[in-house]
Amino acid sequence: MDSDGRIINIPAGEASYLNFKNDGTYTDSTARFKVSNGLWTFNQSDKVLETIDKGGKSKIKIVTINSNELKTEIKYTNAIMFLTYKKDE
């Protein structure tokens, strides 16, 4: 995670595991917050992933994506955060 120029590595025990399905649903599993299910859509032209779950809507810009890594940009009121998800080996 990168915010305000600081990089924070999240230990594997606190990692978030994402599973996006073709039917437009996803699961986000974390040790801290347990399992969250929601819906997702992707706008190819502006590379924005929109998710909807019990916490509300989020718009997440895809910065880079490949078979091993997903790097996203999330804009908050006071900061821009970059989250990098890596494939579990």
N, C-alpha and C positions, 0 to 999 in steps of 0.2 A: 504494500500500500504506500502511496506517495501523496503527501499533502503538505502544502506550504514549503516545498523543497526538502521535506524530510521523508526518508524511506523507512518504513516499519515492516519488518518481516513477521508474519503471523506464524506461530508454531503449528505443526501439523495437527496437534491435538485440538486446536481452536480454528482450524481451517473450515472454509465453506465449500461444500460440494454441490455443484449445480448439475441438474439433469434436464435439458430441454427436449421435449418430445414433439414429434411431427404434428400431433393433434392440437398444438397451441397451448399446452400446459407445461408447467415446469415444477421442479422440486428443488428447494434450497435446504440442505441439511448442514447444521453446525452443531458442535458440541455444546455451545453456550445457549443457542436459541432453539435447539431441537430441529424439527422439520416444519417447513413452511411450503405450502402449495399455492400456485397461482396460475395466471394466464400470461401469455407473451405474444407479441407481434414484432415484426422487424420491418422497418422501412429501408429498402435497399438504396434508394437514391441519396438519403442523408445519413445512412448507417446508424440509425437510432433504434435501439432495442427498447420497447416499452413493456413494462411489467405491471401487472395488477395483482395485488394480494390483500390480505386483511389489513395491512398497514397503509394501503392506498396505491396510487399510481407513481411509477418512477420512469423517467426517461434517461437512458444510458447510452452515450455515444460509444460506438465501437472504434477504438483507435487502431488496433491491429488484431488479427485473428489468424491462426494457423492450426495445424493438427495437434500442437502441443500447448498452445498458450492463447489466452483471451485477455487483451488489455482494454480497459474501459475508462471513460472519463465521465465523472458525475459532477454537475455544478450545484453547489449549495450557495446560500446567500453570501457567506463570507469566505468561501474557499472553493477551489476546484480540487477534486480528489481523483487520483488515478489508481484503479484496482487492477492487479494482474492475477489472473487465475491460471494455474499451470496444471497440466494433465497429471493425474495421480499415476505413479509408475508401479 
